Amino acid sequence: MDRVPILKIGDILLVSIQVDMSDQTAVQLQEDLAERIVATGSHGVIIDITALDIVDSFVGRMLSTIASISKVLDAETVVVGMRPAVAITLVELGLSLNGIRTALNVERGMELVAAARADEHDLEELDDEADAETTASP
Amino acid sequence: MDRVPILKIGDILLVSIQVDMSDQTAVQLQEDLAERIVATGSHGVIIDITALDIVDSFVGRMLSTIASISKVLDAETVVVGMRPAVAITLVELGLSLNGIRTALNVERGMELVAAARADEHDLEELDDEADAETTASP
């Protein structure tokens, strides 16, 4: 039981972390996630940490790494379900979870992914228009 | 870390079982689920068992109990992500998971819940029509 299951829901991959992460479990999760993002063409990864009583620097770094890998594979990462006590400890430890978006719960996380995708889409359209204008101009 | 987190996604509650269930964890999960169904008015419970290498009679009974409780609270229960080896062991052990619907993955589980709700809705409408006819007749 040392693999964290990855659930696909529509365009999104959902991971619920409930066990203490060992080095091996963390690396396995990163590999599994990268593979699933590519295999499914998902654009969002939601990581639920409701069950975690504490997020130490190891878990924090793992979350950052997952977010970076996902970013490279064109997927947004949102961490959801953080307990108030965990947030307080994170700040006290000076861990800032760089590059990680957070949301209160899975539903808001999904909205955040959708919104981020929409923004990106708008930007791409603007780029396309700009390209078109550049091409059109003599 | 002896509580299994319950995630709300739209009309559905999602539970991903990843830890070995003790008596206490199982009872806690049943209570938490019953409370969340009532609090959120959810109509479906999806239990993901991808992470389980084995489903013994204890876990089987827990799943049946959860399904029965949900049924009373007007929610469908679907168990998803069962491994082939688990299915084989279940049959060999003579456990039949009475009253439990299963689906291959979360997405199909959601479809199953939606379909079950639609069927029920149709039946209710038929009842209403029948009632209306009965009332209309002299």
Interface residues (C-beta under 8 A of the other chain):
Chain A: M1 R3 V4 P5 L7 K8 I9 G10 L14 S16 Q18 V19 D20 D48 T50 A51 L52 D53 G81 N105 V106 E107 M110
Chain B: M1 R3 V4 P5 L7 K8 I9 G10 L14 S16 Q18 V19 D20 D48 T50 A51 L52 D53 G81 N105 V106 E107 M110
